[in-house]
């Protein structure tokens, strides 16, 4: 039988236990709610990062044939982190069995917050091909992927090679095939990652290279890190019975990140 004293102690203990349980429930609910809000913010920032990369690609395409032209894309880095990655890889162009040129592969990346994830790797624009033969194909590739965190990356490690038709050289009275090749050479400038910043892009010049190939079904090959893709003149749409004029242009673009 409980005495009044024991009953009083029992009520006090019950109150303390109930209060403790309620505090734990409240704190847990508050933590879960706070974590959910942070996850929403991080996902929204990662979505914004994807749009920033698409805007950066659009800006680069706008200035690529205008030497000394420039532009910028404003952004913010509250829960995401930007990177300029110099891979050390080389993108090589081979024409008729000889290496014509090589450029270094540099990539702009943004990593999402710790609560951000990518369910499926996918391309937002462009593709992973090394050799593009359609004028509508994008030289820039923006893709999202998961690798110890969520990432969105922009790179230009591909070459556009277009057969534009034929023309007659009146001095020689000779029909020529005509091929245009475009290569992007991306370099990095200032890197100052702040909460509010801008990606700036400048076209630092075009380097034209012209080559004449005797009549043959020669091959144009693009390779990177041992992987490669190639097309013969006939596959591009040209006539191997005629010589070929190749106009290759290297577009030099410098990307910087500057704090606002």
C-alpha positions in Angstrom: 0.0 0.0 0.0 1.4 3.4 -1.1 1.8 6.0 1.6 1.2 9.7 0.8 4.9 10.3 0.7 5.5 7.4 -1.8 2.6 8.6 -3.9 4.1 12.1 -4.1 7.4 10.8 -5.2 5.8 8.6 -7.8 3.9 11.5 -9.2 7.0 13.6 -9.4 9.0 10.8 -11.1 6.2 10.3 -13.6 6.2 14.0 -14.4 9.9 14.1 -14.9 9.9 11.0 -17.1 7.0 12.4 -19.2 8.7 15.8 -19.5 11.9 14.1 -20.6 10.1 12.0 -23.2 8.3 15.1 -24.5 11.6 17.0 -24.8 13.2 14.2 -26.7 10.2 14.0 -29.1 10.2 17.8 -29.6 14.0 18.0 -30.1 13.9 15.0 -32.6 11.0 16.5 -34.5 12.8 19.9 -34.6 16.0 18.3 -35.9 14.1 16.3 -38.5 12.3 19.4 -39.7 15.5 21.4 -39.7 17.3 18.7 -41.7 14.4 18.5 -44.2 14.5 22.3 -44.7 18.3 22.1 -45.2 17.8 19.3 -47.7 15.3 21.4 -49.7 17.7 24.3 -49.7 20.6 22.2 -50.9 18.5 20.6 -53.7 17.3 24.0 -54.8 20.9 25.3 -54.9 21.9 22.2 -56.9 19.1 22.9 -59.4 20.3 26.5 -59.6 23.9 25.2 -60.3 22.6 23.1 -63.2 21.0 26.3 -64.7 24.2 28.2 -64.1 26.2 25.6 -66.1 23.6 25.8 -68.9 23.9 29.6 -68.9 27.7 29.4 -68.9 27.6 27.0 -71.9 25.3 29.4 -73.8 27.6 32.3 -73.0 30.6 30.5 -74.3 28.8 29.7 -77.5 27.8 33.3 -77.9 31.4 34.6 -77.7 33.2 31.7 -79.4 33.5 33.3 -82.8 34.0 36.8 -81.5 37.7 37.4 -80.5 38.2 39.5 -77.4 34.5 39.4 -76.6 33.4 38.5 -73.1 30.5 38.1 -70.7 29.5 36.9 -67.3 27.0 34.7 -65.4 26.1 35.7 -61.8 25.5 33.0 -59.2 25.8 32.1 -55.5 27.5 29.3 -53.6 25.6 28.9 -50.3 25.5 25.1 -50.2 27.4 24.1 -53.4 31.1 24.2 -54.1 32.7 25.2 -57.5 35.8 23.6 -58.9 38.1 24.3 -61.9 39.5 20.9 -62.7 42.7 20.5 -64.9 42.5 16.8 -65.7 45.9 16.6 -67.4 44.2 14.7 -70.3 44.8 15.7 -73.9 42.3 15.9 -76.7 44.1 15.1 -79.9 43.1 15.6 -83.6 44.7 13.3 -86.1 44.3 13.8 -89.9 45.5 11.3 -92.4 47.5 9.5 -89.8 49.3 12.5 -88.5 48.6 14.4 -85.3 47.5 17.9 -86.2 47.1 19.4 -82.7 46.3 18.7 -79.1 44.6 20.7 -76.3 44.3 20.1 -72.6 41.0 19.0 -71.2 39.8 21.3 -68.4 36.4 21.0 -66.7 34.2 23.3 -64.7 32.4 21.5 -61.9 30.0 22.3 -59.1 29.4 19.8 -56.2 26.1 19.7 -54.4 25.6 19.8 -50.7 25.8 16.7 -48.5 22.1 16.0 -48.7 22.0 16.3 -52.5 22.0 13.2 -54.7 21.6 12.3 -58.3 19.5 9.2 -59.0 20.6 8.7 -62.6 23.6 10.1 -64.5 22.3 12.2 -67.4 23.2 14.9 -69.9 21.4 18.2 -69.8 23.0 19.2 -73.1 25.5 17.6 -75.4 26.8 14.0 -75.3 29.9 12.0 -74.6 31.0 11.6 -78.2 34.5 12.7 -79.1 33.8 13.4 -82.8 30.7 15.4 -83.7 29.5 15.3 -87.4 26.2 17.1 -87.1 26.2 20.9 -87.1 23.5 20.9 -84.5 25.5 18.8 -82.0 26.7 20.8 -79.0 30.5 21.2 -78.4 29.7 21.8 -74.8 28.5 18.9 -72.6 26.7 19.6 -69.3 25.9 16.5 -67.3 25.0 15.5 -63.7 26.3 12.5 -62.0 26.9 10.9 -58.6 30.4 10.3 -57.3 30.8 10.7 -53.5 28.2 13.4 -53.8 26.2 15.1 -56.6 28.0 16.9 -59.3 27.2 19.0 -62.4 30.0 19.4 -64.9 30.7 21.4 -68.1 33.4 20.3 -70.5 34.4 20.8 -74.2 36.4 17.6 -74.8 35.1 16.9 -78.3 35.6 18.1 -81.8 33.1 19.1 -84.5 34.0 17.9 -88.0 31.6 18.9 -90.7 31.7 18.2 -94.5 30.2 21.4 -95.9 30.2 20.4 -99.6 32.5 20.9 -102.6 33.9 23.9 -104.5 35.8 24.5 -107.7 39.3 26.0 -107.6 39.2 28.0 -110.8 43.0 28.4 -110.9 43.4 24.7 -111.0 40.1 23.9 -112.5 39.8 21.3 -109.8 36.9 20.3 -107.5 37.8 20.2 -103.8 36.0 18.7 -100.9 35.6 21.2 -98.0 35.7 20.2 -94.3 35.4 22.5 -91.3 36.8 21.4 -87.9 36.2 23.2 -84.7 38.2 22.6 -81.4 37.6 24.4 -78.1 40.7 25.2 -76.0 39.4 26.1 -72.5 41.8 27.6 -70.0 41.3 29.0 -66.5 41.9 32.4 -65.0 41.1 33.8 -61.6 39.4 31.5 -59.1 37.8 33.3 -56.1 34.8 31.2 -54.8 32.7 33.4 -52.6 29.1 33.2 -51.5 28.2 35.5 -54.3 30.3 35.3 -57.5 30.3 35.5 -61.3 31.7 33.2 -63.9 33.4 35.4 -66.5 34.2 34.2 -70.0 36.6 35.8 -72.5 37.4 34.7 -76.1 41.2 35.2 -76.2 41.5 34.5 -79.9 41.0 32.2 -82.8 43.8 30.1 -84.3 43.1 29.0 -87.9 44.9 26.1 -89.5 44.5 25.1 -93.1 45.5 21.8 -94.7 45.3 20.3 -98.2 44.9 16.6 -98.5 45.4 14.7 -101.8 42.6 12.7 -103.3 42.0 9.7 -101.0 39.6 8.3 -98.5 41.6 9.6 -95.5 40.6 9.4 -91.9 40.0 12.1 -89.3 40.4 10.8 -85.8 39.8 12.3 -82.3 41.2 10.7 -79.2 41.4 11.2 -75.5 42.9 9.0 -72.8 43.3 6.0 -75.2 39.7 6.2 -76.4 39.0 7.5 -79.9 36.5 8.0 -82.7 37.1 8.4 -86.4 35.4 9.0 -89.7 36.7 8.6 -93.3 36.1 11.3 -95.9 33.5 9.1 -97.5 31.7 8.6 -94.2 31.6 12.4 -93.8 30.0 12.7 -97.2 33.0 13.7 -99.3 34.2 12.3 -102.6 37.6 10.5 -102.2 38.3 11.0 -105.9 38.8 14.8 -105.2 41.4 16.5 -103.0 40.2 18.1 -99.8 40.6 21.5 -98.2 40.4 21.4 -94.4 39.8 24.6 -92.4 40.5 23.9 -88.7 39.9 26.6 -86.1 41.0 26.5 -82.5 38.7 28.6 -80.3 40.6 29.9 -77.2 38.3 30.6 -74.2 39.4 31.7 -70.7 37.0 31.0 -67.8 37.3 32.8 -64.4 35.4 32.9 -61.2 35.3 36.2 -59.4 33.7 37.3 -56.2 31.0 40.0 -56.4 
